[in-house]
Amino acid sequence: MPRPRSEAARQSVLEAMRAALSAGGYEAVTIEGLADAAGVSKQTIYRWWPSKAAILGEALLEGSLPAVELPMTDDLAADLRALFAAHGKDGETVALARALIAVTATDPELGARLNERLAAPIREWTAERLARGVEAGEVRADVDAAVVADQLIALGSYGALLGVPLDRERADALADLVLRGIARG
């Protein structure tokens, strides 16, 4: 029978993950480094989590999330381009997103909770931004904001899964594609 988790040790590991992310990024995180920083053994970590991605998932669920700048101007096309350009402009963002995809694939319950927490800002932004677009006459009134938000999230996730940040040209092409699908008239 496995030993119960020590809450203090668990919190130490989660805090070590958050600190390691801030200091060197996800790719630099190692189980050995987390164990050392948290003052626990590697065996303790492996007993409680199957991977560093699972630790990341739990750390993100219980900690504060980095602020995400979602554009909100009077120019829907520019806002979409900025959103796509920010979706994976650097390798670290892509590595973090890939880790979250791995968590979702290996732990569906944790993945669902992470998705709800991490996707909520994009869903809220999409609903508000499309409502403004409808009011401005740019977006058809029958466009389902939840469906569009799912597509925006999926496009970013797909790029992360491939391990390829979106370059400016691809971000522009994706924004144009979305605009054609939701445009009024």
PyMOL commands that place a pseudoatom at each C-alpha (Angstrom):
pseudoatom trace, name=CA, resn=MET, resi=1, chain=A, elem=C, hetatm=0, pos=[0.000, 0.000, 0.000]
pseudoatom trace, name=CA, resn=PRO, resi=2, chain=A, elem=C, hetatm=0, pos=[1.475, 3.389, -0.997]
pseudoatom trace, name=CA, resn=ARG, resi=3, chain=A, elem=C, hetatm=0, pos=[2.362, 5.824, 1.721]
pseudoatom trace, name=CA, resn=PRO, resi=4, chain=A, elem=C, hetatm=0, pos=[0.097, 8.861, 1.922]
pseudoatom trace, name=CA, resn=ARG, resi=5, chain=A, elem=C, hetatm=0, pos=[1.419, 12.106, 0.545]
pseudoatom trace, name=CA, resn=SER, resi=6, chain=A, elem=C, hetatm=0, pos=[2.913, 14.588, 2.940]
pseudoatom trace, name=CA, resn=GLU, resi=7, chain=A, elem=C, hetatm=0, pos=[1.074, 17.824, 2.152]
pseudoatom trace, name=CA, resn=ALA, resi=8, chain=A, elem=C, hetatm=0, pos=[4.143, 19.874, 3.071]
pseudoatom trace, name=CA, resn=ALA, resi=9, chain=A, elem=C, hetatm=0, pos=[6.343, 17.825, 0.710]
pseudoatom trace, name=CA, resn=ARG, resi=10, chain=A, elem=C, hetatm=0, pos=[3.731, 18.022, -2.055]
pseudoatom trace, name=CA, resn=GLN, resi=11, chain=A, elem=C, hetatm=0, pos=[3.540, 21.799, -1.756]
pseudoatom trace, name=CA, resn=SER, resi=12, chain=A, elem=C, hetatm=0, pos=[7.353, 21.985, -1.762]
pseudoatom trace, name=CA, resn=VAL, resi=13, chain=A, elem=C, hetatm=0, pos=[7.504, 20.057, -5.037]
pseudoatom trace, name=CA, resn=LEU, resi=14, chain=A, elem=C, hetatm=0, pos=[4.815, 22.232, -6.622]
pseudoatom trace, name=CA, resn=GLU, resi=15, chain=A, elem=C, hetatm=0, pos=[6.575, 25.395, -5.483]
pseudoatom trace, name=CA, resn=ALA, resi=16, chain=A, elem=C, hetatm=0, pos=[9.873, 24.019, -6.801]
pseudoatom trace, name=CA, resn=MET, resi=17, chain=A, elem=C, hetatm=0, pos=[8.188, 23.490, -10.184]
pseudoatom trace, name=CA, resn=ARG, resi=18, chain=A, elem=C, hetatm=0, pos=[6.872, 27.058, -10.259]
pseudoatom trace, name=CA, resn=ALA, resi=19, chain=A, elem=C, hetatm=0, pos=[10.295, 28.438, -9.288]
pseudoatom trace, name=CA, resn=ALA, resi=20, chain=A, elem=C, hetatm=0, pos=[12.071, 26.264, -11.868]
pseudoatom trace, name=CA, resn=LEU, resi=21, chain=A, elem=C, hetatm=0, pos=[9.717, 27.457, -14.603]
pseudoatom trace, name=CA, resn=SER, resi=22, chain=A, elem=C, hetatm=0, pos=[10.420, 31.072, -13.717]
pseudoatom trace, name=CA, resn=ALA, resi=23, chain=A, elem=C, hetatm=0, pos=[14.171, 30.523, -13.499]
pseudoatom trace, name=CA, resn=GLY, resi=24, chain=A, elem=C, hetatm=0, pos=[14.926, 28.397, -16.530]
pseudoatom trace, name=CA, resn=GLY, resi=25, chain=A, elem=C, hetatm=0, pos=[11.758, 27.375, -18.344]
pseudoatom trace, name=CA, resn=TYR, resi=26, chain=A, elem=C, hetatm=0, pos=[10.085, 23.998, -18.657]
pseudoatom trace, name=CA, resn=GLU, resi=27, chain=A, elem=C, hetatm=0, pos=[12.753, 22.316, -20.781]
pseudoatom trace, name=CA, resn=ALA, resi=28, chain=A, elem=C, hetatm=0, pos=[15.343, 22.977, -18.065]
pseudoatom trace, name=CA, resn=VAL, resi=29, chain=A, elem=C, hetatm=0, pos=[13.218, 21.358, -15.328]
pseudoatom trace, name=CA, resn=THR, resi=30, chain=A, elem=C, hetatm=0, pos=[14.472, 17.973, -14.144]
pseudoatom trace, name=CA, resn=ILE, resi=31, chain=A, elem=C, hetatm=0, pos=[13.080, 15.583, -11.574]
pseudoatom trace, name=CA, resn=GLU, resi=32, chain=A, elem=C, hetatm=0, pos=[16.478, 15.643, -9.852]
pseudoatom trace, name=CA, resn=GLY, resi=33, chain=A, elem=C, hetatm=0, pos=[16.397, 19.434, -9.668]
pseudoatom trace, name=CA, resn=LEU, resi=34, chain=A, elem=C, hetatm=0, pos=[12.836, 19.445, -8.332]
pseudoatom trace, name=CA, resn=ALA, resi=35, chain=A, elem=C, hetatm=0, pos=[13.700, 16.845, -5.700]
pseudoatom trace, name=CA, resn=ASP, resi=36, chain=A, elem=C, hetatm=0, pos=[16.738, 18.819, -4.588]
pseudoatom trace, name=CA, resn=ALA, resi=37, chain=A, elem=C, hetatm=0, pos=[14.864, 22.140, -4.456]
pseudoatom trace, name=CA, resn=ALA, resi=38, chain=A, elem=C, hetatm=0, pos=[11.893, 20.596, -2.621]
pseudoatom trace, name=CA, resn=GLY, resi=39, chain=A, elem=C, hetatm=0, pos=[14.023, 18.607, -0.172]
pseudoatom trace, name=CA, resn=VAL, resi=40, chain=A, elem=C, hetatm=0, pos=[12.484, 15.268, -1.147]
pseudoatom trace, name=CA, resn=SER, resi=41, chain=A, elem=C, hetatm=0, pos=[13.815, 12.179, -2.896]
pseudoatom trace, name=CA, resn=LYS, resi=42, chain=A, elem=C, hetatm=0, pos=[13.335, 11.403, -6.575]
pseudoatom trace, name=CA, resn=GLN, resi=43, chain=A, elem=C, hetatm=0, pos=[11.510, 8.263, -5.478]
pseudoatom trace, name=CA, resn=THR, resi=44, chain=A, elem=C, hetatm=0, pos=[8.996, 10.406, -3.575]
pseudoatom trace, name=CA, resn=ILE, resi=45, chain=A, elem=C, hetatm=0, pos=[8.321, 12.437, -6.706]
pseudoatom trace, name=CA, resn=TYR, resi=46, chain=A, elem=C, hetatm=0, pos=[7.973, 9.370, -8.936]
pseudoatom trace, name=CA, resn=ARG, resi=47, chain=A, elem=C, hetatm=0, pos=[5.680, 7.742, -6.383]
pseudoatom trace, name=CA, resn=TRP, resi=48, chain=A, elem=C, hetatm=0, pos=[3.297, 10.711, -6.540]
pseudoatom trace, name=CA, resn=TRP, resi=49, chain=A, elem=C, hetatm=0, pos=[3.595, 11.883, -10.169]
pseudoatom trace, name=CA, resn=PRO, resi=50, chain=A, elem=C, hetatm=0, pos=[4.271, 9.889, -13.356]
pseudoatom trace, name=CA, resn=SER, resi=51, chain=A, elem=C, hetatm=0, pos=[6.154, 12.728, -15.071]
pseudoatom trace, name=CA, resn=LYS, resi=52, chain=A, elem=C, hetatm=0, pos=[7.319, 16.311, -14.789]
pseudoatom trace, name=CA, resn=ALA, resi=53, chain=A, elem=C, hetatm=0, pos=[4.347, 17.228, -17.009]
pseudoatom trace, name=CA, resn=ALA, resi=54, chain=A, elem=C, hetatm=0, pos=[1.978, 15.899, -14.332]
pseudoatom trace, name=CA, resn=ILE, resi=55, chain=A, elem=C, hetatm=0, pos=[3.763, 18.014, -11.716]
pseudoatom trace, name=CA, resn=LEU, resi=56, chain=A, elem=C, hetatm=0, pos=[3.443, 21.004, -14.017]
pseudoatom trace, name=CA, resn=GLY, resi=57, chain=A, elem=C, hetatm=0, pos=[-0.284, 20.378, -14.434]
pseudoatom trace, name=CA, resn=GLU, resi=58, chain=A, elem=C, hetatm=0, pos=[-0.883, 20.210, -10.705]
pseudoatom trace, name=CA, resn=ALA, resi=59, chain=A, elem=C, hetatm=0, pos=[1.330, 23.249, -10.072]
pseudoatom trace, name=CA, resn=LEU, resi=60, chain=A, elem=C, hetatm=0, pos=[-0.613, 25.289, -12.624]
pseudoatom trace, name=CA, resn=LEU, resi=61, chain=A, elem=C, hetatm=0, pos=[-3.972, 24.163, -11.295]
pseudoatom trace, name=CA, resn=GLU, resi=62, chain=A, elem=C, hetatm=0, pos=[-3.131, 25.164, -7.758]
pseudoatom trace, name=CA, resn=GLY, resi=63, chain=A, elem=C, hetatm=0, pos=[-0.984, 28.211, -8.424]
pseudoatom trace, name=CA, resn=SER, resi=64, chain=A, elem=C, hetatm=0, pos=[-1.490, 31.513, -10.078]
pseudoatom trace, name=CA, resn=LEU, resi=65, chain=A, elem=C, hetatm=0, pos=[-1.347, 31.555, -13.837]
pseudoatom trace, name=CA, resn=PRO, resi=66, chain=A, elem=C, hetatm=0, pos=[0.830, 33.932, -15.800]
pseudoatom trace, name=CA, resn=ALA, resi=67, chain=A, elem=C, hetatm=0, pos=[-1.114, 36.911, -17.088]
pseudoatom trace, name=CA, resn=VAL, resi=68, chain=A, elem=C, hetatm=0, pos=[-2.095, 36.523, -20.708]
pseudoatom trace, name=CA, resn=GLU, resi=69, chain=A, elem=C, hetatm=0, pos=[-2.481, 39.665, -22.776]
pseudoatom trace, name=CA, resn=LEU, resi=70, chain=A, elem=C, hetatm=0, pos=[-5.476, 39.243, -25.042]
pseudoatom trace, name=CA, resn=PRO, resi=71, chain=A, elem=C, hetatm=0, pos=[-5.864, 42.088, -27.533]
pseudoatom trace, name=CA, resn=MET, resi=72, chain=A, elem=C, hetatm=0, pos=[-9.079, 44.107, -27.469]
pseudoatom trace, name=CA, resn=THR, resi=73, chain=A, elem=C, hetatm=0, pos=[-9.044, 46.910, -30.006]
pseudoatom trace, name=CA, resn=ASP, resi=74, chain=A, elem=C, hetatm=0, pos=[-11.504, 48.161, -32.589]
pseudoatom trace, name=CA, resn=ASP, resi=75, chain=A, elem=C, hetatm=0, pos=[-9.759, 46.089, -35.263]
pseudoatom trace, name=CA, resn=LEU, resi=76, chain=A, elem=C, hetatm=0, pos=[-10.918, 42.450, -35.188]
pseudoatom trace, name=CA, resn=ALA, resi=77, chain=A, elem=C, hetatm=0, pos=[-8.399, 41.358, -37.818]
pseudoatom trace, name=CA, resn=ALA, resi=78, chain=A, elem=C, hetatm=0, pos=[-5.512, 42.896, -35.874]
pseudoatom trace, name=CA, resn=ASP, resi=79, chain=A, elem=C, hetatm=0, pos=[-6.763, 41.311, -32.645]
pseudoatom trace, name=CA, resn=LEU, resi=80, chain=A, elem=C, hetatm=0, pos=[-6.879, 37.847, -34.226]
pseudoatom trace, name=CA, resn=ARG, resi=81, chain=A, elem=C, hetatm=0, pos=[-3.426, 38.280, -35.762]
pseudoatom trace, name=CA, resn=ALA, resi=82, chain=A, elem=C, hetatm=0, pos=[-2.028, 39.374, -32.395]
pseudoatom trace, name=CA, resn=LEU, resi=83, chain=A, elem=C, hetatm=0, pos=[-3.706, 36.425, -30.664]
pseudoatom trace, name=CA, resn=PHE, resi=84, chain=A, elem=C, hetatm=0, pos=[-2.231, 33.924, -33.123]
pseudoatom trace, name=CA, resn=ALA, resi=85, chain=A, elem=C, hetatm=0, pos=[1.184, 35.588, -33.087]
pseudoatom trace, name=CA, resn=ALA, resi=86, chain=A, elem=C, hetatm=0, pos=[1.252, 35.325, -29.282]
pseudoatom trace, name=CA, resn=HIS, resi=87, chain=A, elem=C, hetatm=0, pos=[0.136, 31.654, -29.332]
pseudoatom trace, name=CA, resn=GLY, resi=88, chain=A, elem=C, hetatm=0, pos=[3.615, 30.336, -29.714]
pseudoatom trace, name=CA, resn=LYS, resi=89, chain=A, elem=C, hetatm=0, pos=[6.109, 33.025, -30.492]
pseudoatom trace, name=CA, resn=ASP, resi=90, chain=A, elem=C, hetatm=0, pos=[8.911, 31.294, -28.643]
pseudoatom trace, name=CA, resn=GLY, resi=91, chain=A, elem=C, hetatm=0, pos=[10.151, 27.801, -28.028]
pseudoatom trace, name=CA, resn=GLU, resi=92, chain=A, elem=C, hetatm=0, pos=[9.449, 27.964, -24.290]
pseudoatom trace, name=CA, resn=THR, resi=93, chain=A, elem=C, hetatm=0, pos=[5.755, 28.660, -24.815]
pseudoatom trace, name=CA, resn=VAL, resi=94, chain=A, elem=C, hetatm=0, pos=[5.608, 25.746, -27.239]
pseudoatom trace, name=CA, resn=ALA, resi=95, chain=A, elem=C, hetatm=0, pos=[7.419, 23.445, -24.764]
pseudoatom trace, name=CA, resn=LEU, resi=96, chain=A, elem=C, hetatm=0, pos=[5.012, 24.413, -21.998]
pseudoatom trace, name=CA, resn=ALA, resi=97, chain=A, elem=C, hetatm=0, pos=[1.981, 23.844, -24.239]
pseudoatom trace, name=CA, resn=ARG, resi=98, chain=A, elem=C, hetatm=0, pos=[3.337, 20.438, -25.300]
pseudoatom trace, name=CA, resn=ALA, resi=99, chain=A, elem=C, hetatm=0, pos=[3.756, 19.477, -21.656]
pseudoatom trace, name=CA, resn=LEU, resi=100, chain=A, elem=C, hetatm=0, pos=[0.150, 20.426, -20.978]
pseudoatom trace, name=CA, resn=ILE, resi=101, chain=A, elem=C, hetatm=0, pos=[-0.964, 18.306, -23.942]
pseudoatom trace, name=CA, resn=ALA, resi=102, chain=A, elem=C, hetatm=0, pos=[1.003, 15.400, -22.458]
pseudoatom trace, name=CA, resn=VAL, resi=103, chain=A, elem=C, hetatm=0, pos=[-0.735, 15.884, -19.104]
pseudoatom trace, name=CA, resn=THR, resi=104, chain=A, elem=C, hetatm=0, pos=[-4.112, 15.843, -20.819]
pseudoatom trace, name=CA, resn=ALA, resi=105, chain=A, elem=C, hetatm=0, pos=[-3.241, 12.674, -22.731]
pseudoatom trace, name=CA, resn=THR, resi=106, chain=A, elem=C, hetatm=0, pos=[-2.024, 10.792, -19.655]
pseudoatom trace, name=CA, resn=ASP, resi=107, chain=A, elem=C, hetatm=0, pos=[-4.452, 12.112, -17.035]
pseudoatom trace, name=CA, resn=PRO, resi=108, chain=A, elem=C, hetatm=0, pos=[-7.821, 13.008, -18.598]
pseudoatom trace, name=CA, resn=GLU, resi=109, chain=A, elem=C, hetatm=0, pos=[-9.309, 14.282, -15.329]
pseudoatom trace, name=CA, resn=LEU, resi=110, chain=A, elem=C, hetatm=0, pos=[-6.403, 16.637, -14.621]
pseudoatom trace, name=CA, resn=GLY, resi=111, chain=A, elem=C, hetatm=0, pos=[-6.346, 17.578, -18.302]
pseudoatom trace, name=CA, resn=ALA, resi=112, chain=A, elem=C, hetatm=0, pos=[-10.031, 18.529, -18.231]
pseudoatom trace, name=CA, resn=ARG, resi=113, chain=A, elem=C, hetatm=0, pos=[-9.530, 20.692, -15.143]
pseudoatom trace, name=CA, resn=LEU, resi=114, chain=A, elem=C, hetatm=0, pos=[-6.471, 22.348, -16.696]
pseudoatom trace, name=CA, resn=ASN, resi=115, chain=A, elem=C, hetatm=0, pos=[-8.309, 22.936, -19.954]
pseudoatom trace, name=CA, resn=GLU, resi=116, chain=A, elem=C, hetatm=0, pos=[-11.168, 24.594, -18.131]
pseudoatom trace, name=CA, resn=ARG, resi=117, chain=A, elem=C, hetatm=0, pos=[-8.838, 26.881, -16.219]
pseudoatom trace, name=CA, resn=LEU, resi=118, chain=A, elem=C, hetatm=0, pos=[-6.420, 27.724, -19.023]
pseudoatom trace, name=CA, resn=ALA, resi=119, chain=A, elem=C, hetatm=0, pos=[-8.982, 27.986, -21.825]
pseudoatom trace, name=CA, resn=ALA, resi=120, chain=A, elem=C, hetatm=0, pos=[-11.479, 30.095, -19.864]
pseudoatom trace, name=CA, resn=PRO, resi=121, chain=A, elem=C, hetatm=0, pos=[-9.753, 33.425, -20.616]
pseudoatom trace, name=CA, resn=ILE, resi=122, chain=A, elem=C, hetatm=0, pos=[-9.700, 32.656, -24.352]
pseudoatom trace, name=CA, resn=ARG, resi=123, chain=A, elem=C, hetatm=0, pos=[-13.362, 31.622, -24.297]
pseudoatom trace, name=CA, resn=GLU, resi=124, chain=A, elem=C, hetatm=0, pos=[-14.326, 34.811, -22.453]
pseudoatom trace, name=CA, resn=TRP, resi=125, chain=A, elem=C, hetatm=0, pos=[-12.227, 36.970, -24.773]
pseudoatom trace, name=CA, resn=THR, resi=126, chain=A, elem=C, hetatm=0, pos=[-13.737, 35.316, -27.855]
pseudoatom trace, name=CA, resn=ALA, resi=127, chain=A, elem=C, hetatm=0, pos=[-17.306, 35.838, -26.631]
pseudoatom trace, name=CA, resn=GLU, resi=128, chain=A, elem=C, hetatm=0, pos=[-16.666, 39.501, -25.845]
pseudoatom trace, name=CA, resn=ARG, resi=129, chain=A, elem=C, hetatm=0, pos=[-14.655, 40.187, -28.999]
pseudoatom trace, name=CA, resn=LEU, resi=130, chain=A, elem=C, hetatm=0, pos=[-17.220, 38.544, -31.285]
pseudoatom trace, name=CA, resn=ALA, resi=131, chain=A, elem=C, hetatm=0, pos=[-20.080, 40.378, -29.564]
pseudoatom trace, name=CA, resn=ARG, resi=132, chain=A, elem=C, hetatm=0, pos=[-18.267, 43.630, -30.338]
pseudoatom trace, name=CA, resn=GLY, resi=133, chain=A, elem=C, hetatm=0, pos=[-17.805, 42.431, -33.914]
pseudoatom trace, name=CA, resn=VAL, resi=134, chain=A, elem=C, hetatm=0, pos=[-21.530, 41.731, -34.250]
pseudoatom trace, name=CA, resn=GLU, resi=135, chain=A, elem=C, hetatm=0, pos=[-22.334, 45.201, -32.898]
pseudoatom trace, name=CA, resn=ALA, resi=136, chain=A, elem=C, hetatm=0, pos=[-19.867, 46.757, -35.367]
pseudoatom trace, name=CA, resn=GLY, resi=137, chain=A, elem=C, hetatm=0, pos=[-21.368, 44.800, -38.264]
pseudoatom trace, name=CA, resn=GLU, resi=138, chain=A, elem=C, hetatm=0, pos=[-18.162, 42.805, -38.887]
pseudoatom trace, name=CA, resn=VAL, resi=139, chain=A, elem=C, hetatm=0, pos=[-19.373, 39.414, -37.609]
pseudoatom trace, name=CA, resn=ARG, resi=140, chain=A, elem=C, hetatm=0, pos=[-22.539, 37.479, -38.440]
pseudoatom trace, name=CA, resn=ALA, resi=141, chain=A, elem=C, hetatm=0, pos=[-25.008, 37.336, -35.549]
pseudoatom trace, name=CA, resn=ASP, resi=142, chain=A, elem=C, hetatm=0, pos=[-25.346, 33.540, -35.897]
pseudoatom trace, name=CA, resn=VAL, resi=143, chain=A, elem=C, hetatm=0, pos=[-21.667, 32.856, -35.155]
pseudoatom trace, name=CA, resn=ASP, resi=144, chain=A, elem=C, hetatm=0, pos=[-21.285, 30.612, -32.103]
pseudoatom trace, name=CA, resn=ALA, resi=145, chain=A, elem=C, hetatm=0, pos=[-18.533, 32.134, -29.937]
pseudoatom trace, name=CA, resn=ALA, resi=146, chain=A, elem=C, hetatm=0, pos=[-17.932, 28.845, -28.096]
pseudoatom trace, name=CA, resn=VAL, resi=147, chain=A, elem=C, hetatm=0, pos=[-17.233, 27.042, -31.377]
pseudoatom trace, name=CA, resn=VAL, resi=148, chain=A, elem=C, hetatm=0, pos=[-14.895, 29.805, -32.540]
pseudoatom trace, name=CA, resn=ALA, resi=149, chain=A, elem=C, hetatm=0, pos=[-13.074, 29.752, -29.182]
pseudoatom trace, name=CA, resn=ASP, resi=150, chain=A, elem=C, hetatm=0, pos=[-12.592, 25.989, -29.461]
pseudoatom trace, name=CA, resn=GLN, resi=151, chain=A, elem=C, hetatm=0, pos=[-11.086, 26.485, -32.919]
pseudoatom trace, name=CA, resn=LEU, resi=152, chain=A, elem=C, hetatm=0, pos=[-8.738, 29.227, -31.718]
pseudoatom trace, name=CA, resn=ILE, resi=153, chain=A, elem=C, hetatm=0, pos=[-7.560, 26.985, -28.875]
pseudoatom trace, name=CA, resn=ALA, resi=154, chain=A, elem=C, hetatm=0, pos=[-7.219, 24.002, -31.223]
pseudoatom trace, name=CA, resn=LEU, resi=155, chain=A, elem=C, hetatm=0, pos=[-5.107, 25.962, -33.711]
pseudoatom trace, name=CA, resn=GLY, resi=156, chain=A, elem=C, hetatm=0, pos=[-2.681, 26.989, -30.979]
pseudoatom trace, name=CA, resn=SER, resi=157, chain=A, elem=C, hetatm=0, pos=[-2.613, 23.458, -29.546]
pseudoatom trace, name=CA, resn=TYR, resi=158, chain=A, elem=C, hetatm=0, pos=[-1.905, 21.919, -32.932]
pseudoatom trace, name=CA, resn=GLY, resi=159, chain=A, elem=C, hetatm=0, pos=[1.075, 24.195, -33.455]
pseudoatom trace, name=CA, resn=ALA, resi=160, chain=A, elem=C, hetatm=0, pos=[2.350, 23.280, -30.007]
pseudoatom trace, name=CA, resn=LEU, resi=161, chain=A, elem=C, hetatm=0, pos=[1.838, 19.583, -30.660]
pseudoatom trace, name=CA, resn=LEU, resi=162, chain=A, elem=C, hetatm=0, pos=[3.980, 19.869, -33.780]
pseudoatom trace, name=CA, resn=GLY, resi=163, chain=A, elem=C, hetatm=0, pos=[6.531, 21.831, -31.764]
pseudoatom trace, name=CA, resn=VAL, resi=164, chain=A, elem=C, hetatm=0, pos=[6.448, 24.713, -34.224]
pseudoatom trace, name=CA, resn=PRO, resi=165, chain=A, elem=C, hetatm=0, pos=[5.840, 28.290, -33.090]
pseudoatom trace, name=CA, resn=LEU, resi=166, chain=A, elem=C, hetatm=0, pos=[3.519, 30.245, -35.352]
pseudoatom trace, name=CA, resn=ASP, resi=167, chain=A, elem=C, hetatm=0, pos=[5.442, 32.689, -37.480]
pseudoatom trace, name=CA, resn=ARG, resi=168, chain=A, elem=C, hetatm=0, pos=[3.942, 35.991, -38.589]
pseudoatom trace, name=CA, resn=GLU, resi=169, chain=A, elem=C, hetatm=0, pos=[2.953, 34.704, -42.033]
pseudoatom trace, name=CA, resn=ARG, resi=170, chain=A, elem=C, hetatm=0, pos=[1.090, 31.705, -40.599]
pseudoatom trace, name=CA, resn=ALA, resi=171, chain=A, elem=C, hetatm=0, pos=[-0.577, 33.823, -37.899]
pseudoatom trace, name=CA, resn=ASP, resi=172, chain=A, elem=C, hetatm=0, pos=[-1.823, 36.202, -40.617]
pseudoatom trace, name=CA, resn=ALA, resi=173, chain=A, elem=C, hetatm=0, pos=[-3.117, 33.309, -42.745]
pseudoatom trace, name=CA, resn=LEU, resi=174, chain=A, elem=C, hetatm=0, pos=[-4.978, 31.773, -39.792]
pseudoatom trace, name=CA, resn=ALA, resi=175, chain=A, elem=C, hetatm=0, pos=[-6.532, 35.117, -38.870]
pseudoatom trace, name=CA, resn=ASP, resi=176, chain=A, elem=C, hetatm=0, pos=[-7.689, 35.591, -42.478]
pseudoatom trace, name=CA, resn=LEU, resi=177, chain=A, elem=C, hetatm=0, pos=[-9.212, 32.098, -42.502]
pseudoatom trace, name=CA, resn=VAL, resi=178, chain=A, elem=C, hetatm=0, pos=[-11.146, 32.713, -39.270]
pseudoatom trace, name=CA, resn=LEU, resi=179, chain=A, elem=C, hetatm=0, pos=[-12.323, 36.114, -40.498]
pseudoatom trace, name=CA, resn=ARG, resi=180, chain=A, elem=C, hetatm=0, pos=[-13.682, 34.631, -43.728]
pseudoatom trace, name=CA, resn=GLY, resi=181, chain=A, elem=C, hetatm=0, pos=[-15.630, 32.086, -41.713]
pseudoatom trace, name=CA, resn=ILE, resi=182, chain=A, elem=C, hetatm=0, pos=[-17.300, 34.582, -39.373]
pseudoatom trace, name=CA, resn=ALA, resi=183, chain=A, elem=C, hetatm=0, pos=[-17.573, 37.691, -41.560]
pseudoatom trace, name=CA, resn=ARG, resi=184, chain=A, elem=C, hetatm=0, pos=[-20.883, 39.339, -42.111]
pseudoatom trace, name=CA, resn=GLY, resi=185, chain=A, elem=C, hetatm=0, pos=[-21.999, 39.861, -45.646]
for i in range(1, 185): cmd.bond("trace and resi %d" % i, "trace and resi %d" % (i + 1))
show_as sticks, trace
zoom trace
